[in-house]
Amino acid sequence: MPIYQFTAQRIDGTVQSLADYRGQVLLIVNVASMCGLTPQYAGLEQLYRRYRDQGFSVLGFPSNQFMQEPGNDESIAQFCERTYQVTFPLFAKVDVNGPNEHPLFTYLKTQQPGLFGSTAIKWNFTKFLVDRNGKPRRRYAPTDMPAQIEDDIVALLRQQPATVN
């Protein structure tokens, strides 16, 4: 089952179907503006700019579950644009764990569990790499820097999506 069944609210309030990303390689990240790992926004933006014309996108999902994203969607968007010149798609703030977690994260965590099979997201900037067919292929720890993921992204960009008859 691919990720295309899910929708999510963009940071500007519009609802977007993840089916709009069909055929792209995606890096889905739970992000936060007041975290020691927040400078990863720069690396994520570099990857996005380098590979977006080849069918790659970063999807950023702010979350305050670790008390590192207290602002509202408007202030988050302004911070990302002003501080890191973020142009990749940002979504409205979501829960990534617990009873109110976004269904996309429930799916990603069951498809790509973490260390020792844990499905919980332990911290901000956990990353999920999704192939051109919408299948989650790998989960990365918060401390895995965007540049460390580049080779995996390039490998998936070389693969063509399956054709649907």
Phi, psi and omega in degrees: 000118181279170181287354187292351179282347187265152170237160178209149178279127176289164182294340177272003177097348178283153179262134181235135173278136176289348173297339176296343180259012180306134179088357179257156168272132184238144169241108183261125189227133169273121189246165177205147186270344185236044186241153175300339180266359182307326178301348175298340175308320181298314180292322177296319179294321177300314178299315181300312181294324182290324190241359183300326180286351177258006178097038180237144173215147170260135175242114183261127180241098177298145177214139177256017183292344178249018175061034182240004183220068186282343186287172174272174185302319181296315181291326177296313180300316180296317178300312183296318180291313184290316188274321185237005180052041182294127175241351178287158184298130174246143182248167178296156181301136182225163166271140179250355177221158170089187188294339180252016182296149178295136181304330177300317181288327173302312180296310182301317183292326178284329179283328181225078179296161180272202182304133180060026177080007180294137176264346181293144170274125188272338184194171177299154176069027165289138187235142176236125177263127184241134182280178184296346179262006178083014181262124175298126184253331183200148176246139180240145179290158177305326182278353174288115183286150180308320181298332179289342184265348188305316181299321178293322177296312181300318179299318180288328178295332179286340180276140177272146177293152176294144178271142179253127181264000000 
